[in-house]
Amino acid sequence: VPVCLLLRLESTWMNRCSAWVAQYDLLDASRNTVLKIEGPCCICNGPCCCFDQVFRLKSADGMANVGHVSKQYSGFIKEMYTDADNFGVTFPLDLDAKMKAVVVGAVFLID
């Protein structure tokens, strides 16, 4: 059975204001960028990071925000004693189902 590539997720790093920012390009089967995910400048992990970390979901040109992926702070005790993380994802309702799946899959890459 032949396997065909439906979608692709690529990770790049960009330097902005002397800080490293994670950027993920969500591509279709023809390797055209459909969406971008841009991360925060500082990604800390553990109980001392007491705020949500928001990764912006942007249009292909990077100009419009269309949603976000957020790593939600769980509280000091849970962050201190477990490796479990909570994520939230928002995207347009009319987004193609395959692209929705790639956005959800990007959560695993972000984690």
SULBELZI-V880299 format. One record per backbone hydrogen bond with DSSP energy under -1.0 kcal/mol. CO is the residue of the C=O (numbers start at 1). NH is the residue of the N-H. E is the energy in kcal/mol with one decimal. If there is no record, write none. Layout:
co = [CO;CO]
nh = [NH;NH]
e = [E;E]
//
This chain:
co = [8;10;12;14;16;19;21;22;23;24;25;26;26;27;28;32;35;36;37;38;46;48;53;55;56;57;57;58;59;64;67;68;69;70;71;75;76;77;78;86;88;90;92;96;97;98;99;100;101;102;105;106;107]
nh = [27;25;23;21;19;16;14;39;12;37;10;34;35;8;31;28;26;58;24;56;49;50;71;69;38;66;67;36;62;59;57;90;55;88;53;79;80;81;82;72;70;68;95;100;101;102;103;104;105;106;109;110;111]
e = [-3.5;-2.8;-2.5;-2.2;-1.7;-2.3;-2.2;-3.4;-3.3;-2.9;-2.6;-3.2;-1.5;-2.4;-1.9;-2.0;-3.0;-3.6;-2.9;-2.2;-1.2;-1.3;-2.8;-2.9;-2.6;-3.1;-1.3;-2.2;-1.6;-2.2;-2.5;-2.7;-3.5;-2.4;-2.4;-2.4;-2.2;-2.3;-1.5;-2.8;-2.9;-1.3;-1.4;-2.1;-1.9;-1.7;-2.3;-2.3;-2.4;-1.8;-1.0;-2.6;-2.3]
//
